[in-house]
Amino acid sequence: MRAILCGANGAMGKLIDQILGEKVVGRVSIDGENNIPKTFAELGDVKGDIIIDFSHHTAIADVLDYAKAHSCAVVVGTTGHTAEEKELIYKASETLPVFYSGNMSLGIAVLCRLAKQAAAAFPDADIEILEVHHNRKVDAPSGTAHMLFNAIRQARPNAVEACGRAGEGKRKPEEIGVASLRMGNVVGVHEVHICTPSQTLTLRHEAGSRKMLADGAVDAAMFLEGKKAGLYTMEELLG
């Protein structure tokens, strides 16, 4: 594997760089620090076969344009993409292998499976999602919270995502509430609460280190080796 890191100066980029070592053949970072190119145009023609992107959602068009021009697979680890940016990712997966996930943790992938199973087992329960992250995270709710909601919606097709609560009005049965907290240096906590009139089931995942995400991204990159064009997620990685 010959990897190009986008977001190489960021916390995640540095961790992935340490894991891959000599397998990293190119680096891009929008801040341009450490003599790293700011854009793929500045990077030039590097002989990579996969791009791992942990930069910013606004960089996705540049990432995908380079990937298509150089026939690179892509691991998209950034979150907060707009609807238009997501469409670019989906379109690129028609011609390239693209791994796209709101969270690269295998533990979160298992949590999504459990949340889907619990939602099916308790079809009339109220379900709420809580996510907690450090005070520097810019997007809310987290991409992982959206992943959890989408997993639950597979068991509840009529579910509606309700991000935050304010004002007056009763909770609607089809709502899946999503609450966000931003504080301190919390790496990431995600909880799913499934509540009936007689019992509450709480599923919880807590990240102890960002290395968990770096390991998952490397697993995703290795998973894409030899894959045909398509959109791949943690569900396929779990098998």
JOFEN-V654747 format. One line per field, one symbol per residue. ss: DSSP state (2 for helix, 1 for strand, 0 for the rest). burial: # if it has 9 or more other ideal C-beta (glycine too) atoms within 8 Angstrom, else .. A space follows every 10 residues. Layout:
ss=???
burial=???
This chain:
ss=0011110000 2222222222 2221111100 0022201002 2220000001 1110002222 2222222222 0011110000 0022222222 2200001111 0000022222 2222222222 2000011111 1110000000 0022222222 2222200001 1110000000 0000111111 1100000011 1111100001 1111110000 2222222222 2222000001 110222220
burial=########## .######.## ...####### .....##### ..#..#.### #####.#.## .#######.# .########. #...##.### .##..##### ########## #########. .#..###### ####..#.#. #########. ###.##..#. ##........ ....###### ##...##### ######.... #.#.#.#..# .######### #.###.#... .###..##.
